[in-house]
């Protein structure tokens, strides 16, 4: 299973970015997906998750109302649209696929994911 994240970069506070994560090697449409991030000197933390059908999504409080997770099962891709970015959003962002085949709607814990992308760096300047 391979996950290829892209779309990171440098943006000013208040700006927007869209991250993409292309998956291969597994039936993408059968697994919930998630985004996590790791800021310098901090542990990896949950950002957003989406169910198999995309009917259910869940967000960390810190990004709720600013970030939107979506997926295109035909393209084997999950997205993270980020708006109103803040300097504290600066981190390496990782996409991940859940370990449960057609599991419950979404997952927020690192232990529930078994494959991870390589990460894409998002830097928000003030």
N, C-alpha and C positions, 0 to 999 in steps of 0.2 A: 504494500500500500504506500502510495506516495502522495503527499500534499505539498503543493507549491503555492506559497503565499506571495502576493505582489501588491503594489500600490502605495507603499509607504513613501515617506519623503519629508521634506521640511516645509512647514506651513506656518503662517502667522496666526496668532491667537484670533479666534473668531472665524477662521477659515474652515474649509471642508476637505475631506479626502474620502476616497472609496477604496477599501481593501478587497482583494479577490483571493480566493483560495481554490485552486483546481485540484481535484482528486482523481486518482487512478488506482487500479488494482483491487478495488472492492466495489460492490454494488452500492454506489453512492446513495441512491434513493432509499436504501433500506436502513440507514443509520442517521441518528440525530447528530448535529454538528455544533461546534462551539468555537468561540473566540476567547482567548485569554491574553493577558499582557504582563510584561515584567519590566518594571522601571529600574533604573540603576540602583543597586543596593537593596532592592526589595524582592520579596518572593513573587512568584507568578500568581496572578489573581484572575478570577473569572470576570469576563466582560459581558458576553451575551451567548445565548444558545437558541437553537431552533429545532423543532421536531421534524420527523421524517416528512410529514405532509406539508410542513411550513405553517400549519394552522396555529401552532403554539410557539410563542417566543418568550424569552425571559431576559431581563437585563440587571446588571449591577446598579445599585442606586446611584452611583456616581456618574453613570452615563445615560440613565433613563431620560427620555425626552430629547436626547441629542444624537444618539446612535440608533441605527436600524439594521438588524440582521435579516438577511433574506437568502434564498437558495433557488437555484435553477437546476432541477434534477435532470433535465435534458442535456445540460452542459456540464454536469458533474461539478458544479461550482457553488461555493457559498460566498456571500458578500457581507461586508460591514461598511455601511455608509455612516460617516462620522461628520457631524456638523457642530458649529459653535465650539470648535476645539479650544482647549485650555492648555496652558503650559504643563499642568499636572497630568495631562493625557500622554505626555512624552513617555515612550516605552517601546520595547520590541513586542509586536503583536504576533500571536501564534494562533493558527487555526488547528482544530483537532476533530477527529471523528470518534464518536462514542464506541464503546466496546460491545454494546448490546444490539443484537439484530432485532429490528422492529421493537425496540424497547419502549418504555414509557416516554412521555412527550419530550422532555428535555432534561439536561443534566448540568449541574453547576459545579461539581467537584472534579478536581484533576484526576482522581482515581477512576472516574467513570469514562475516561478517554484513553485509548490505547495507541493511536497513531497521531503524530504531530508534524506540522509543517516546520520549515526551517526558521520561520520568523521574518518579519519585515519591520524595519525601524520607522517609527513615526516621531518626528521632532516638532514640537510646537513652540515657537518663539514668542516672547512677550513684547 
